[in-house]
């Protein structure tokens, strides 16, 4: 059985090389002016920013748009100002930014949630005597935490950071002062905030601070420059930003790793700003406006496995900020920013990278293999342990089940050539319980 599969893999690789390769793909004309936020919600990609149109048809979307694998569409008219942050939480898509109206709903004050059909406000949002906005969101102890630039969360005084429990707003101590929060991340049970601020609580914290649920404290000397991105990876907290030194004038070249006690260099760092991270599988994806990382060419985006940095097929040709945000799932990485080229091909503001493409690319668990993927319609599922109790279901991008079959034999084939081109999803059920799931690309 394994010998036959190996021979099949060799045949597919030699006959159709592109199925085994990794590449960037444009998403139908992309988005104007570049994106600043990404999220996956209900199996579809959402992008936020300051753009007004999307796709080759120039669909009016107003700062937030949805990609269903084939087309771009708006979310009930979009927002009246920039969307900086997106997050899927408890069955809703949360959007944060500088807007006060979204989907025709007024007075939302920088924060709203989308249920797939309509928008709703969140506790009267975030306000300030000046311009208020949300730049970052995460979850902490089961609640939503938002950071940015504001002085009030609903009717609660809160300096640039606040927590929403579904009913009420709570301030996190005295919050942060002297700047903005750009990024939030949980590491070792503590909430970390990165930005351009100077103090957190009563501590001096240059651009980085942690909250233990009760108090704020510093994380080493902090940085000379802004912390724009934080992400937990391989037991460390990764930080990226505009900094070149820490506050003790140790060189850090836009990248640093916190082990809970000390900040450490990551290779030779980057040659320009790092503004986004995405953890997927055993790799950390790093985005920004750099052209070089750890002494190697990588334009705007690179991957790191904890030891080695790699360029993603040349990366992006970009202006201004480069790659601003990334999200990944089901074998695909999506990047958005101010680029016009991805992997040598036109891609305006948003592009898709195939993390694992080809035979056995996205199937996981229960010894399920899938090939080829993408396909022109014929998909082969293979299992070393077929079972009459194993069912494979196929869903379209709207979440509608269009086919299902029992995995009774080592090889089962499904023909989707009669369906529209685009993204489909499969789900493997064992005795009615989900064992694994993944994505199909019909070309």
Secondary structure, DSSP 8 states (H G I E B T S, - for coil): -HHHHHHHHHHHHHH-GGGGS--EEE-TT-BTT-EEEEEEETTEEEEEES--EETTTTEE-TTEEEE-SS-EEESTT-BSS-EEEEEEETTEEEEEES-SEETTEE--TTEEEE-SS-EEE-TT-EE-SS--EEEEEEEETTEEEEEEE-SEETTEE-SSEEEE-SS-EEE-TT-EESS-EEEEEEETTEEEEEES-SEETTEE-SSEEEE-SS-EEE-TT-EES-EEEEEEETTEEEEEES-SEETT--B-TTEEEE-SS-EE--TT-BSS-EEEEEEETTEEEEEES-SEETTEE-BSEEEE-SS-EEESTTBEEEEEEEEEEEEEETTEEEEEEEEEEETTEE--SEEEEESS-STTSS--STTEEEESSSBSSEEEEEESS--TTEEEEEE-TTS-EEEEEE--SSEEEEE-TTS-SEEEEEEEEETTEEEEEEEEEE-
